[in-house]
Amino acid sequence: MTIPPGRWEFLLISFILLLTGALFALDLHSPLGVANGVLYSIVVLFSFWSPHRRLCLAVASLCTVLILLGWFYSPTLPGMPRWTAVTNLLIGIFVMWVPVFFYFEHIKTFDAQRLAQEELETRVQERTRDLVASNRALSIEVMERKQAQESLEASRLVIERSQGELRDLADRLLVVQEEERRRISRELHDDINQRLAMLAVEVEVLEQRLSSSPEQSGRALRAIHDRVVELSDDVRHLAYQFHPSVLDDLGLPVALQRLVDDVAAHSGIKGIFTPRMVPAALPQDVATCLYRVAQEGLANVVKHAGAAQVEVELAGGEDRITLSVRDDGRGFDAERIRDSRTSLGLVSMHERVRMVNGTCQITSQPGQGTQVAVWVPLAKGAA
């Protein structure tokens, strides 16, 4: 059975008071020659059981007062010297207060040890917090370095891939350039040069016939005129493929309109061109980039799309200009083509747009047509 703390304290104090009263009564009936004061130390020892530290001081003080009262009121033995009683009194008081002194010394030592232990625990906790914080900071630093290393590795791979793509693009551009030069050389030699030679022969024959038949000479002159006009158109078209002068003279919208009309006339595909809020003056590099992208996109539509209609839209904004080439053809898997990097036309479009700090996006699905969308930023005041 457990006694509650309050009841235990009451019982202990009651027992101490009863024992003190009994000892005081014994002291009053004992002669001064008997050292009854030593028995009060038992009462003080019982007071140490109390959780209240100062109870022993109160008990020791009470017992001291009772010892002094007993010294005054206790009977004396006949013939016993007075100093014997005083000695017994001092011995009783001394024996009673010595445990109190050592009790408080013990408490002082215990408190010092407890404070030292608490201080040690506090330092351990602080050190533990510091170690945890250091460990967390170290973990974050390790993670950041790992992420930085991964980013550097990814950047290195991207750079190596870009360098490889640029080298591959440069090689293919050289091949295409050489093939284009051979094509132009063949056209100049096999077509235009031969046609000019035939015209020279016909002029010579015409010179011989002028005196014989004016009507026949007129028909021959008209035929030569028609062929010269056709040859002039072919030369103009050949020169237009290298650089359209209308782009410099009349601007991008007019050049795109003529490009769409020309593609529609030669391919039979219905072409629609829609300009919207196009700035009056565009930087030459931006205009050339957009024209070449539209030219390449239309060429791909004619060669590969199998489309019935193609729409070209040029739209201006506050700080950018957009170009869209959209057809209703057979489409293709844009992701596979983008990953394979086998289409020189698509690569060249991306590179041209990148050179003017723009963005090129090609969207296509098999059976759903293709759209080439280009966004190019414009400096303030360009519109």
Secondary structure, DSSP 8 states (H G I E B T S, - for coil): ----HHHHHHHHHHHHHHHHHHHHHHHHHS-TTS-GGGGHHHHHHHHTTSS-TTHHHHHHHHHHHHHHHHHHHS---TT--HHHHHHHHHHHHHHHHHHHHHHHHHHHHHHHHHHHHHHHHHHHHHHHHHHHHHHHHHHHHHHHHHHHHHHHHHHHHHHHHHHHHHHHHHHHHHHHHHHHHHHHHHIIIIIIHHHHHHHHHHHHHHHHHTTT-HHHHHHHHHHHHHHHHHHHHHHHHHHHHH--HHHHHT-HHHHHHHHHHHHHHHH--EEEEEEES--S---HHHHHHHHHHHHHHHHHIIIII--SEEEEEEEE-SSEEEEEEEE-S----HHHHHHHT--HHHHHHHHHHHHTT-EEEEEE-TTS-EEEEEEEE--TT--
